Amino acid sequence: MTLALYGTSVSKGIAIGTAHILESSELEIPQRTIPDYLVQAEISRYQFALQVAAQQLKIIRDHIPKHTPEDIALFIDTHLLMLDDPMLQERPLGIIKEKKCNAEHALQTQCDSIVSVFNEMDDPYLRTRKDDIEHVVNRIQRILLNQPSEHTNVVDRLKGQIIITDDLSPADTILMQHHDVVAIVSEQGGPTSHTAILARSLNIPAIVGAKHARQYVKDGECIIIDSLANVILVDPGKQIREHYLALQKQLKRKRTDLQALKLKPANTLDNKKITLCANIELPEDLSSVKSVAASGIGLFRTEFLFMNRTELPDEDEQYQAYLNVVKSLKGLPVTIRTLDIGADKHFAGTVYKEHIEKCSALGLRAIRLCLRDPALFKPQLLAILRASAHGPVKLMIPMISNLQELLQVQALIEESKQELKKRKIKYNNRLPVGCMIETPAAAMLASTLAVHTDFFSIGTNDLIQYTLAIDRIDNEVSYLYDPLHPAVLNLIQNTIKAAIKANIPVALCGEMAGEPIYTRLLLGMGLCEFSMHTSTLLEVKQAVKLTDTKKLAGITKKILKCPTSHEVSRYLEKMNNL
C-alpha cells in the first residue's frame, strides 16, 4: 500500500529511486573539570582539533570535481573562514580557562550561545545560517571525540538513490553530489536551509521539513519524490510508477523548452518589453544569475557580510564585496539593498547592543536600526557609493514607512558623498536611490514617496505579512499568508499606479514575482519589472512570452474589485487560460 508523506519543496522535479537512509549519530558531549596543571594541555588539544578540521575541509575543497557549481565550493570556504573567527578560535579557550572544563564542553557552550541568537532572528534566511555554526562545530567535536566525520563511508553506495536524512552539510553534499544521487529528502530545514540551496544548485529534486520521514521509509524501499506537489510516495504501485515516469519525460521536455528561452527577450505577445532580474543572497549566487541570462540583479541582500562573525565589516570589506558583484555583472544593473536586520542580531562593536531591547518583525530593524546607529550605516553607504563608480548600481532602502525616514537616508547619502569628495574617491553622483515598499504605510503613501525617490521595489513577502497581521514563519498562522488577499492586491496596485504617474520604475521582488501563476495578474496591473530566484526565472519568462497584455485590462479590473481571495482565484484561473 502506497504511503504519502509531505514536506516543503525547495528544488522542483520528479525522482524515482530507492531510499538510502542516512542516520545521524547524536554526539554525547562529556563535561569534565580539568585541574589547573592540565588547562594548557586542554587548550592545545582544542587548537589541534581546529587545525585538523581546517585540513579536512581543505582536502574536500581540493578534490571537488571541476563540474561542481561554484557556489557549493564557496560554502566550504565559508566554513574555513569560520574556523579562523574569534568566536571559535578564542572564546572556547576563554571558557576552558574560566570554567576549567574540557574542550568539548567549552565548544558546546559557545555553540549554544551563538545558536540561541540565531534562533531569535525574524528573517528565515538569516535564522538558518545557524546551520553553518552547527556543521563546523560538529566537525570539531568529532575530532575531539576521535569519531569519524558523518557520511564519509557511504558515498560509493549512493548511485541512483534518494537520500533521506535529518540534514546535509555542504561537505556532505560535495562528497555525494558526483555519485549520481537523484533526490534529497530532509526532515529538517526550510527554503533557505543549506540542503535547499545546494539542491537547487545541483538541479536535483528536494523536499525539506518532511518530519519523521526516516520512521516511515525503509532502507532500499522504492520511493517517488514529487517536489512539484510537495509529496513523497513510499512503495508506489506499478500504475503510479508508470504515471510518474511519463511525468518525468514531460518535465524533461519542458526544461529543454525553457533553456531555449534563455537568450530570447522577455517580450509579451503584444511586444511589451518586460525586465526579469534575479534576487541573490550571496556573491556566489552569481553563477546561477548568468546561467539564466537574467537582466541584472534586482535585489542583492547584504546581510551575509554581517553574519557568522563577531566584528562588523568595515567600509573597505563591504566595498570589495559589492565591487566583485558589479564587475561580474559586466554592465548589467545591480540593486543593492541596505542592511535589513533586526535588533535581535547582535554584533560586536555596535552601540545599539547595550540600550535597545530585542524586537519582533515590528521592532527596531532594517532602516530603523540603521538610522538609529549611523556608525553601522555610514560605512555601508560609503561602500555602495564607491562601488557605483564601476557600474550601474542602485541603492534600495528596506522597510520605509514614512517620508521622514526617506529624507533622513538621503541626507546621510549626501553627507557620505561629501566625505568621499574630500577623500578624492570616485562615486556616481547620480546614484539612484529607491524605496522598498513592504509596509502598508509605504504602499498607502506611494504617491508622496514617489516624488522623493528614484524607483520602487515591492517586497511582497513582508507586505503580505504586515497587511494581514500574520507571522509568515509561524506554522500556527502561516495558512493565512495569502498573496491574493484583496487588500494586498490593492496595495500593490496603488504602488504601481503611483510609480507610473511619477514616471519612476517599479519592480516586484517578493516571492510572488517568481510564481508564474501570478505573472499575468501582475502584468495586468501594469508591472513591467520582476526580480526573483533564478530557479524560476525561465518559467516566468515563458509565461510573459505567452501573454497578450491587451487582453488583461478588463479581467484585472474585475479581480481588483473582488471582495474575497476565493473570487480572485476564480478570475485568476480564467485569466491564465486566456
VORO-492561 format. One line per field, with one value per residue (C-alpha): residue in one letter; y, x, z; residue number from 1. Coordinates in nm, 4 decimals. Layout:
BEGIN
aa	(A,...)
v	(Y,...)
u	(X,...)
w	(Z,...)
i	(NUM,...)
REM end
This chain:
BEGIN
aa	(M,T,L,A,L,Y,G,T,S,V,S,K,G,I,A,I,G,T,A,H,I,L,E,S,S,E,L,E,I,P,Q,R,T,I,P,D,Y,L,V,Q,A,E,I,S,R,Y,Q,F,A,L,Q,V,A,A,Q,Q,L,K,I,I,R,D,H,I,P,K,H,T,P,E,D,I,A,L,F,I,D,T,H,L,L,M,L,D,D,P,M,L,Q,E,R,P,L,G,I,I,K,E,K,K,C,N,A,E,H,A,L,Q,T,Q,C,D,S,I,V,S,V,F,N,E,M,D,D,P,Y,L,R,T,R,K,D,D,I,E,H,V,V,N,R,I,Q,R,I,L,L,N,Q,P,S,E,H,T,N,V,V,D,R,L,K,G,Q,I,I,I,T,D,D,L,S,P,A,D,T,I,L,M,Q,H,H,D,V,V,A,I,V,S,E,Q,G,G,P,T,S,H,T,A,I,L,A,R,S,L,N,I,P,A,I,V,G,A,K,H,A,R,Q,Y,V,K,D,G,E,C,I,I,I,D,S,L,A,N,V,I,L,V,D,P,G,K,Q,I,R,E,H,Y,L,A,L,Q,K,Q,L,K,R,K,R,T,D,L,Q,A,L,K,L,K,P,A,N,T,L,D,N,K,K,I,T,L,C,A,N,I,E,L,P,E,D,L,S,S,V,K,S,V,A,A,S,G,I,G,L,F,R,T,E,F,L,F,M,N,R,T,E,L,P,D,E,D,E,Q,Y,Q,A,Y,L,N,V,V,K,S,L,K,G,L,P,V,T,I,R,T,L,D,I,G,A,D,K,H,F,A,G,T,V,Y,K,E,H,I,E,K,C,S,A,L,G,L,R,A,I,R,L,C,L,R,D,P,A,L,F,K,P,Q,L,L,A,I,L,R,A,S,A,H,G,P,V,K,L,M,I,P,M,I,S,N,L,Q,E,L,L,Q,V,Q,A,L,I,E,E,S,K,Q,E,L,K,K,R,K,I,K,Y,N,N,R,L,P,V,G,C,M,I,E,T,P,A,A,A,M,L,A,S,T,L,A,V,H,T,D,F,F,S,I,G,T,N,D,L,I,Q,Y,T,L,A,I,D,R,I,D,N,E,V,S,Y,L,Y,D,P,L,H,P,A,V,L,N,L,I,Q,N,T,I,K,A,A,I,K,A,N,I,P,V,A,L,C,G,E,M,A,G,E,P,I,Y,T,R,L,L,L,G,M,G,L,C,E,F,S,M,H,T,S,T,L,L,E,V,K,Q,A,V,K,L,T,D,T,K,K,L,A,G,I,T,K,K,I,L,K,C,P,T,S,H,E,V,S,R,Y,L,E,K,M,N,N,L)
v	(0.0000,0.3397,0.5844,0.9608,1.1893,1.5657,1.8403,2.1637,2.1587,2.3566,2.2253,2.1264,1.7952,1.4310,1.1470,0.7718,0.5556,0.3535,0.5129,0.5406,0.6326,0.8382,0.8005,1.0762,0.9659,1.2124,1.3184,1.2775,1.5762,1.4991,1.7571,1.7261,1.9506,1.9999,2.0514,2.3712,2.1949,2.0399,2.3541,2.4463,2.0908,2.1115,2.4404,2.2794,1.9857,2.2240,2.4223,2.0988,1.9989,2.3329,2.2633,1.9132,2.0464,2.3018,2.0310,1.8123,2.0952,2.1891,1.8280,1.8239,2.1568,2.0433,1.7294,1.8992,1.7845,2.0556,2.0493,2.1238,2.4568,2.7310,2.8295,2.4826,2.5075,2.8515,2.7019,2.5163,2.8416,2.9950,2.7140,2.7603,3.1302,3.0460,2.8274,3.1401,3.3587,3.4621,3.3155,2.9674,3.0444,3.2411,3.2244,2.8454,2.8927,3.1566,2.9178,2.6427,2.8842,3.0336,2.7128,2.4799,2.2411,2.0070,2.1397,1.9579,2.1211,2.4649,2.4392,2.3252,2.6105,2.8605,2.6924,2.7031,3.0715,3.1573,2.9381,3.0957,3.4352,3.2962,3.1222,3.4569,3.6130,3.7055,3.6634,3.2937,3.3139,3.4602,3.2240,2.9172,3.0414,2.8833,2.5645,2.6841,2.7087,2.3676,2.1925,2.3410,2.2705,1.9125,1.8601,1.9925,1.7846,1.4642,1.5325,1.5991,1.2775,1.0721,0.9960,0.9918,1.2625,1.1647,1.0013,0.9735,0.5964,0.5793,0.7828,0.4821,0.3247,0.6143,0.5853,0.6206,0.6534,0.9082,1.0360,1.0599,1.2396,1.4873,1.7418,1.7631,1.9814,2.1407,1.8985,1.6001,1.7279,1.7689,1.4155,1.2815,1.5032,1.3373,0.9896,1.0330,1.0922,1.1537,1.3412,1.4554,1.4371,1.6192,1.6028,1.9439,2.2732,2.5169,2.7012,2.8840,2.5899,2.4520,2.1475,2.3714,2.5979,2.3087,2.1034,2.3997,2.4479,2.0814,2.0836,1.7768,1.7422,1.8061,1.8181,1.9515,1.9600,1.6053,1.5322,1.1757,1.0547,0.8075,0.6409,0.5596,0.4766,0.1610,0.1496,0.0199,0.0813,0.2255,0.5866,0.8699,1.2343,1.4743,1.8107,1.9818,1.8600,1.8514,1.4779,1.1655,0.8412,0.5321,0.1861,0.3080,0.0551,-0.0155,0.2287,0.5106,0.4445,0.4459,0.7698,0.9389,0.8032,0.9773,1.2971,1.2829,1.2766,1.5702,1.7670,1.6958,1.8253,2.1340,2.2096,2.1734,2.4199,2.6622,2.6525,2.7534,3.0752,3.1745,3.4181,3.5368,3.8718,3.8713,4.0333,3.9745,3.8675,4.2343,4.3202,4.4813,4.4578,4.3050,4.3069,3.9888,4.0264,3.7940,3.8040,3.6935,3.6150,3.5693,3.6722,3.3052,3.3089,3.4945,3.1739,3.0981,3.4570,3.4080,3.0597,3.2009,3.5228,3.7471,4.1167,4.2085,4.1818,4.3339,4.2512,4.1965,4.1158,4.2416,4.0665,3.7898,4.0348,4.0833,3.7252,3.4457,3.6890,3.8879,4.2100,4.4348,4.4514,4.7826,5.0070,4.8511,4.4927,4.5891,4.7873,4.4914,4.2571,4.4944,4.5699,4.1999,4.1621,4.4773,4.3721,4.0174,4.1522,4.3346,4.6311,4.4797,4.6706,4.5731,4.6882,4.6705,4.6637,4.8241,4.6176,4.4575,4.3153,4.3475,4.4336,4.0649,4.0123,4.1092,4.2171,4.3159,4.6869,4.8211,5.0912,4.9807,4.6477,4.7941,5.0088,4.8538,4.5563,4.2531,4.3096,4.1292,4.1850,4.5073,4.6346,4.8103,4.6562,4.7393,5.1151,5.1960,5.0305,5.1868,5.5363,5.4746,5.3767,5.5787,5.4059,5.0856,5.2524,5.5042,5.2514,5.0675,5.3862,5.4805,5.1321,5.1313,5.4800,5.3711,5.0609,5.2800,5.4298,5.0941,5.0063,5.0635,5.0368,5.1271,5.1666,5.0351,5.1173,4.8455,4.8893,5.2550,5.3525,5.7335,6.0185,6.1368,5.8127,5.8504,6.2100,6.1125,5.8452,6.0878,6.3356,6.0657,5.9744,6.3396,6.3535,6.0381,6.1893,6.4945,6.2712,6.0775,6.4022,6.5207,6.1858,6.2237,5.8892,5.8407,5.7649,5.8078,6.1431,6.0374,5.7027,5.6034,5.5693,5.3724,5.2620,4.9062,4.9066,4.6404,4.8145,4.9081,5.2643,5.2912,5.1479,5.3954,5.6823,5.5679,5.8890,6.1017,5.8800,5.8632,6.2375,6.1935,5.8688,5.7274,5.3897,5.1492,4.7794,4.5980,4.3397,4.1236,3.8824,4.1454,4.3477,4.0468,3.9616,4.3209,4.3786,4.0596,4.0791,3.7279,3.5922,3.4051,3.1749,3.0813,2.7433,2.8223,3.1126,3.0654,2.9333,3.2941,3.4112,3.4955,3.6841,3.7037,3.8791,4.1780,4.4207,4.3020,4.3306,4.6811,4.7949,4.6556,4.8267,5.1567,5.1399,5.0577,5.3386,5.5917,5.4915,5.5142,5.8566,5.9837,5.8267,5.6193,5.2467,4.9955,4.6330,4.3470,4.1355,3.9191,3.5520,3.6494,3.7586,3.4044,3.2329,3.2002,3.1687,3.5395,3.6679,3.7658,3.9325,4.1456,4.2315,4.3317,4.5615,4.7411,4.5774,4.5644,4.4539,4.1351,4.0114,3.6537,3.3477,3.2282,2.8832,3.0284,3.2981,3.0981,2.9755,3.3362,3.4342,3.1644,3.2994,3.6518,3.5412,3.3664,3.6737,3.9431,4.2301,4.3996,4.1198,4.1637,4.5051,4.4017,4.0936,4.2740,4.5374,4.2626,4.0954,4.4211,4.4624,4.1099,4.1072,3.7658,3.5658,3.2845,3.5072,3.6384,3.2791,3.2035,3.5064,3.4362,3.0882,3.2421,3.4960,3.2236,3.0379,3.3375)
u	(0.0000,0.1379,0.2129,0.2229,0.4485,0.4588,0.7166,0.8241,0.9583,1.2809,1.4055,1.1484,1.1420,1.0400,1.2672,1.2146,1.4632,1.5471,1.5752,1.9082,1.8618,2.1441,2.1299,2.2946,2.4551,2.3953,2.7187,2.7382,2.9331,3.1143,3.1582,3.4700,3.6545,4.0207,4.2848,4.4905,4.8023,4.6115,4.4317,4.7072,4.7103,4.3326,4.3773,4.6422,4.4083,4.1354,4.3755,4.4944,4.1329,4.0826,4.3879,4.2659,3.9169,4.0727,4.2865,3.9791,3.7870,4.0839,4.1142,3.7423,3.7756,4.0828,3.9038,3.5850,3.5062,3.5523,3.1867,3.0624,2.8728,3.0965,2.8587,2.8846,3.2619,3.2267,3.0259,3.3446,3.5408,3.2818,3.3365,3.7129,3.6726,3.4578,3.7356,3.9544,3.6909,3.7467,3.4061,3.5544,3.9261,3.9305,3.6056,3.6166,3.9700,3.8384,3.5679,3.8251,4.0278,3.7286,3.5396,3.8397,3.6403,3.7169,3.7344,3.4210,3.2062,3.3609,3.2926,2.9334,2.8730,2.9924,2.7899,2.4701,2.5279,2.5658,2.2748,2.0399,2.0985,2.0235,1.7086,1.5620,1.6010,1.2902,1.4409,1.4184,1.7274,1.9414,1.7988,1.9002,2.2589,2.2991,2.3436,2.6942,2.7862,2.6426,2.8126,3.1538,3.1161,3.0079,3.3267,3.5465,3.3608,3.4110,3.7833,3.7957,3.5966,3.8025,3.4929,3.4895,3.3032,2.9480,2.8575,3.2175,3.1928,2.8676,2.9344,3.0152,2.6755,2.4551,2.4239,2.0597,1.9401,1.7313,1.8933,1.6729,1.8418,1.7895,2.0090,2.3150,2.6190,2.7904,3.0817,2.8423,2.6826,3.0144,3.1123,2.7852,2.6886,2.9086,2.7790,2.4503,2.2187,1.8794,1.6978,1.7180,1.4607,1.5438,1.3499,1.4826,1.5258,1.3259,1.3531,1.6680,1.8495,2.1774,2.0046,1.7662,2.0374,2.2636,1.9852,1.8857,2.2482,2.2732,1.9322,1.8104,1.4599,1.4473,1.1856,1.2722,1.0785,0.9481,0.9069,0.9839,1.0430,1.3064,1.0488,0.8199,1.0670,1.2792,1.6298,1.6198,1.2457,1.1186,1.0053,0.8963,0.9765,0.7269,0.8586,0.6077,0.3334,0.5449,0.4851,0.6945,0.5295,0.6553,0.6235,0.4221,0.2339,0.3067,0.0473,0.1755,0.5335,0.4316,0.2400,0.5451,0.7799,0.5585,0.5606,0.9397,0.9601,0.7183,0.9208,1.2438,1.0894,0.9614,1.3066,1.4584,1.2000,1.2764,1.6501,1.5706,1.4208,1.7356,1.8764,1.5423,1.3946,1.1179,0.8595,0.4848,0.2801,0.1869,0.5605,0.5723,0.9260,0.9458,1.2578,1.3387,1.6085,1.7448,1.7480,2.0746,2.1659,2.5412,2.8032,2.8418,2.4852,2.6242,2.6837,2.3112,2.2307,2.4430,2.3041,1.9548,2.0740,1.8934,1.8703,2.0564,2.0200,1.7004,1.7745,2.1213,2.0804,2.3813,2.3174,2.5684,2.8511,2.7344,2.6576,2.8660,3.1205,3.1971,3.3217,3.1401,3.2668,3.4398,3.3878,3.6692,3.5467,3.1956,3.3201,3.5215,3.2219,2.9945,3.2652,3.3150,2.9433,2.9289,3.2311,3.0993,2.7748,2.9742,2.7446,2.4158,2.2365,2.2769,2.0277,2.1915,1.9575,2.0982,2.1199,1.7843,1.8417,1.6827,1.7908,1.7928,2.1039,2.3908,2.7234,3.0304,3.1043,2.7551,2.6319,2.2695,2.3544,2.3538,2.0435,1.7726,1.5542,1.5189,1.2469,0.9951,0.9276,0.7566,1.0529,1.3859,1.5043,1.6158,1.6232,1.5016,1.8090,2.0427,1.9131,1.9482,2.3121,2.4924,2.8191,2.6608,2.5017,2.7565,3.0291,2.7724,2.6571,3.0184,3.0934,2.7881,2.8711,3.2274,3.1028,2.8665,3.1681,3.2286,2.8887,2.5122,2.4399,2.1141,2.0701,1.7475,1.6173,1.4155,1.1114,1.0384,0.7151,0.7178,0.8674,1.0852,1.2858,1.3496,1.4643,1.6958,1.8587,1.9016,2.0695,2.3133,2.3847,2.4642,2.6867,2.8659,2.9146,3.0810,3.3104,3.4169,3.4707,3.7093,3.8894,3.9068,3.7338,3.5119,3.1396,2.8272,2.6825,2.3503,2.3280,1.9575,1.8075,1.4837,1.2278,1.1352,0.7579,0.6902,0.4769,0.1102,0.2025,0.4558,0.2075,-0.0597,0.1912,0.3294,0.2243,0.4078,0.7190,0.7361,0.8085,1.1181,1.2680,1.4120,1.2379,1.0153,1.0603,0.7643,0.8670,0.5567,0.6879,0.6762,0.3956,0.1641,0.2606,0.2251,-0.1015,-0.2631,-0.1054,0.0397,0.3876,0.4656,0.7122,0.4725,0.3199,0.0127,-0.0951,0.1022,-0.2149,-0.3416,-0.0498,-0.2364,-0.0865,-0.4346,-0.5984,-0.7881,-0.6161,-0.2719,-0.3592,-0.4952,-0.1803,0.0312,-0.1890,-0.1726,0.2083,0.2325,-0.0087,0.1854,0.5130,0.3672,0.2162,0.5512,0.7338,0.9682,1.0467,0.8662,0.9691,0.8377,1.0979,0.8990,0.8114,0.5095,0.7465,0.8760,0.5361,0.4189,0.0581,0.0710,0.2627,-0.0385,-0.2143,0.0929,0.1327,-0.2354,-0.1706,0.0979,0.4116,0.6999,0.9899,1.0177,1.3026,1.3104,1.5175,1.6979,1.5371,1.2001,1.3115,1.2756,0.9280,0.8194,0.9758,0.7712,0.4525,0.5429,0.6015,0.2615,0.0728,-0.1092,-0.1359,-0.4086,-0.6453,-0.5819,-0.7330,-1.0963,-1.0387,-0.7750,-1.0359,-1.2763,-1.0074,-0.9262,-1.2949,-1.3295,-1.4182,-1.2604,-0.9498,-1.1740,-1.3296,-0.9861,-0.8699,-1.1642,-1.0944,-0.7205,-0.7826,-0.9789,-0.7025,-0.4386,-0.6468,-0.6770)
w	(0.0000,-0.1036,0.1782,0.1152,0.3214,0.2863,0.3231,0.1547,-0.1992,-0.2381,-0.5728,-0.8327,-1.0141,-1.0023,-0.8944,-0.8774,-0.6917,-0.3843,-0.0437,0.1314,0.4968,0.6424,1.0166,1.2151,1.5360,1.8175,1.9781,2.3529,2.4787,2.8032,3.0768,3.2906,3.5329,3.4373,3.7065,3.6748,3.5523,3.2563,3.1376,2.8902,2.7543,2.7000,2.5170,2.2959,2.2263,2.1116,1.8915,1.7317,1.6573,1.4799,1.2641,1.1741,1.0891,0.8558,0.6912,0.6348,0.4698,0.2507,0.1316,0.0448,-0.1363,-0.3292,-0.4521,-0.5714,-0.9275,-1.1914,-1.2934,-0.9393,-0.9194,-0.7825,-0.5021,-0.3428,-0.3201,-0.1623,0.1250,0.2188,0.2080,0.4413,0.6909,0.6669,0.7434,1.0436,1.1833,1.1875,1.3520,1.7173,1.8095,1.7547,1.7798,2.1048,2.3004,2.3689,2.5013,2.7396,2.8581,2.9195,3.1342,3.3167,3.3901,3.3902,3.1751,2.8870,2.5300,2.4129,2.6809,2.6193,2.2466,2.3018,2.5466,2.2871,2.0117,2.2205,2.2881,1.9188,1.8061,2.0617,1.8992,1.5523,1.6784,1.7825,1.4379,1.2395,0.8939,0.7931,0.5718,0.8488,1.1104,0.9113,0.8903,1.2321,1.0265,0.9376,1.3040,1.3871,1.0942,1.1766,1.5486,1.4727,1.2708,1.5517,1.8131,1.6149,1.6026,1.9770,2.0398,1.7904,1.5829,1.2005,1.0112,0.9216,0.5905,0.4646,0.4142,0.2188,-0.0936,-0.3117,-0.2436,-0.3497,-0.7287,-0.8360,-0.4777,-0.2907,0.0269,0.3350,0.6215,0.9004,0.7214,0.4968,0.5451,0.2439,0.2887,0.2878,-0.0300,-0.2083,-0.1106,-0.2529,-0.5441,-0.8070,-0.7175,-0.9064,-0.6102,-0.7729,-0.4941,-0.1327,0.1460,0.4667,0.7926,0.8920,0.7139,0.5079,0.1763,0.2888,0.4508,0.3172,0.1775,-0.0172,-0.1570,-0.2527,-0.4122,-0.6288,-0.7314,-0.8309,-1.0018,-0.8173,-0.6662,-0.2934,-0.0186,0.3267,0.6524,0.5948,0.9642,1.0808,0.7216,0.8422,1.0668,0.7727,0.4957,0.4929,0.3557,-0.0039,-0.0433,-0.3737,-0.3363,-0.5634,-0.4936,-0.6479,-0.5383,-0.7675,-0.5315,-0.2107,-0.1716,-0.1090,-0.2223,-0.0414,-0.2029,-0.5054,-0.7201,-1.0868,-1.2225,-1.0040,-1.1150,-1.4818,-1.4301,-1.2794,-1.5462,-1.8026,-1.5938,-1.5768,-1.9562,-1.9826,-1.7290,-1.9153,-2.2395,-2.0575,-1.9167,-2.2628,-2.3951,-2.1112,-2.1833,-2.5400,-2.3981,-2.2118,-2.4664,-2.6028,-2.4935,-2.2338,-2.4597,-2.4419,-2.7441,-2.7983,-2.7901,-2.4473,-2.3072,-1.9578,-1.7411,-1.5464,-1.2815,-1.0135,-0.6337,-0.4748,-0.1145,-0.1605,-0.4197,-0.5067,-0.6452,-0.9472,-1.1419,-1.1396,-1.2450,-1.5559,-1.6210,-1.6893,-1.8577,-1.6077,-1.6987,-1.3818,-1.0051,-0.8719,-0.5078,-0.3623,0.0071,0.2029,0.5360,0.4540,0.5253,0.8830,0.9829,1.1396,1.2806,1.5944,1.4296,1.1865,0.8277,0.7614,0.4596,0.2553,0.3065,0.2044,-0.0957,-0.2204,-0.1898,-0.3822,-0.6389,-0.7138,-0.7888,-1.0019,-1.2083,-1.2501,-1.3999,-1.6735,-1.7203,-1.6035,-1.3238,-0.9579,-0.6940,-0.3509,-0.0528,0.2602,0.5763,0.6586,1.0012,1.3457,1.6951,1.7813,1.5686,1.7966,1.6524,1.8463,1.8447,1.7762,2.0098,1.9974,2.1572,2.5071,2.5002,2.2863,2.3520,2.1330,1.8813,1.6681,1.2997,1.4161,1.6161,1.5626,1.2382,0.8830,0.8114,1.1646,1.3100,1.0526,1.1240,1.4983,1.4505,1.1790,1.2764,1.1442,0.8395,0.7107,0.6145,0.4023,0.2283,0.1559,0.0210,-0.2085,-0.3370,-0.4149,-0.5979,-0.8022,-0.9822,-1.1506,-1.2967,-1.2913,-0.9176,-0.7435,-0.3668,-0.2129,0.1347,0.3159,0.5373,0.4742,0.6499,0.6241,0.4215,0.7090,0.7050,0.3327,0.3738,0.6611,0.4465,0.1587,0.3950,0.5093,0.1467,0.0677,0.3746,0.2534,-0.0929,0.0583,0.2633,-0.0469,-0.2357,0.0369,0.0191,-0.3608,-0.4156,-0.7204,-0.6972,-0.9095,-0.8068,-0.9605,-0.7832,-0.7996,-0.4522,-0.4193,-0.1633,-0.0881,-0.0487,0.2132,0.4734,0.4221,0.5232,0.2392,-0.0111,0.1008,0.0801,-0.2557,-0.4362,-0.1789,-0.1680,-0.5494,-0.5673,-0.3485,-0.4774,-0.7998,-0.8054,-0.6140,-0.5461,-0.3924,-0.1320,-0.1173,0.1485,0.4227,0.2647,0.2914,0.6484,0.7694,0.5833,0.7139,1.0634,1.0442,1.1001,0.7769,0.9537,1.2344,1.1460,1.3553,1.1329,0.8103,0.6399,0.6481,0.4348,0.1133,-0.1847,-0.3398,-0.0460,-0.1918,0.0477,-0.0646,-0.4340,-0.3898,-0.2083,-0.4906,-0.7489,-0.5598,-0.5605,-0.9306,-1.0242,-0.8143,-0.9788,-1.3294,-1.2552,-1.1183,-1.4153,-1.1987,-1.2428,-1.0217,-0.9709,-0.7584,-0.5783,-0.3351,-0.3787,-0.5906,-0.8673,-0.9140,-0.9292,-1.2933,-1.1722,-1.0739,-1.3786,-1.5911,-1.2989,-1.2239,-1.5913,-1.5987,-1.3018,-1.5033,-1.3672,-1.6164,-1.3949,-1.1873,-0.9672,-0.8404,-0.7549,-1.0643,-1.0424,-1.1514,-1.3937,-1.7153,-1.6165,-1.5611,-1.8938,-2.0634,-1.9002,-2.0152,-2.3746,-2.3840,-2.2617,-2.4579,-2.2089,-2.4170,-2.3156,-1.9418,-1.8635,-1.8206,-1.6087,-1.3989,-1.3062,-1.2006,-0.9869,-0.8063,-0.7180,-0.5738,-0.2017,-0.1289,-0.2208,-0.3394,-0.6048,-0.7012,-0.7561,-0.9861,-1.2050,-1.1974,-1.3358,-1.6231,-1.6809,-1.7021,-1.9595,-2.1945)
i	(1,2,3,4,5,6,7,8,9,10,11,12,13,14,15,16,17,18,19,20,21,22,23,24,25,26,27,28,29,30,31,32,33,34,35,36,37,38,39,40,41,42,43,44,45,46,47,48,49,50,51,52,53,54,55,56,57,58,59,60,61,62,63,64,65,66,67,68,69,70,71,72,73,74,75,76,77,78,79,80,81,82,83,84,85,86,87,88,89,90,91,92,93,94,95,96,97,98,99,100,101,102,103,104,105,106,107,108,109,110,111,112,113,114,115,116,117,118,119,120,121,122,123,124,125,126,127,128,129,130,131,132,133,134,135,136,137,138,139,140,141,142,143,144,145,146,147,148,149,150,151,152,153,154,155,156,157,158,159,160,161,162,163,164,165,166,167,168,169,170,171,172,173,174,175,176,177,178,179,180,181,182,183,184,185,186,187,188,189,190,191,192,193,194,195,196,197,198,199,200,201,202,203,204,205,206,207,208,209,210,211,212,213,214,215,216,217,218,219,220,221,222,223,224,225,226,227,228,229,230,231,232,233,234,235,236,237,238,239,240,241,242,243,244,245,246,247,248,249,250,251,252,253,254,255,256,257,258,259,260,261,262,263,264,265,266,267,268,269,270,271,272,273,274,275,276,277,278,279,280,281,282,283,284,285,286,287,288,289,290,291,292,293,294,295,296,297,298,299,300,301,302,303,304,305,306,307,308,309,310,311,312,313,314,315,316,317,318,319,320,321,322,323,324,325,326,327,328,329,330,331,332,333,334,335,336,337,338,339,340,341,342,343,344,345,346,347,348,349,350,351,352,353,354,355,356,357,358,359,360,361,362,363,364,365,366,367,368,369,370,371,372,373,374,375,376,377,378,379,380,381,382,383,384,385,386,387,388,389,390,391,392,393,394,395,396,397,398,399,400,401,402,403,404,405,406,407,408,409,410,411,412,413,414,415,416,417,418,419,420,421,422,423,424,425,426,427,428,429,430,431,432,433,434,435,436,437,438,439,440,441,442,443,444,445,446,447,448,449,450,451,452,453,454,455,456,457,458,459,460,461,462,463,464,465,466,467,468,469,470,471,472,473,474,475,476,477,478,479,480,481,482,483,484,485,486,487,488,489,490,491,492,493,494,495,496,497,498,499,500,501,502,503,504,505,506,507,508,509,510,511,512,513,514,515,516,517,518,519,520,521,522,523,524,525,526,527,528,529,530,531,532,533,534,535,536,537,538,539,540,541,542,543,544,545,546,547,548,549,550,551,552,553,554,555,556,557,558,559,560,561,562,563,564,565,566,567,568,569,570,571,572,573,574,575,576,577,578)
REM end
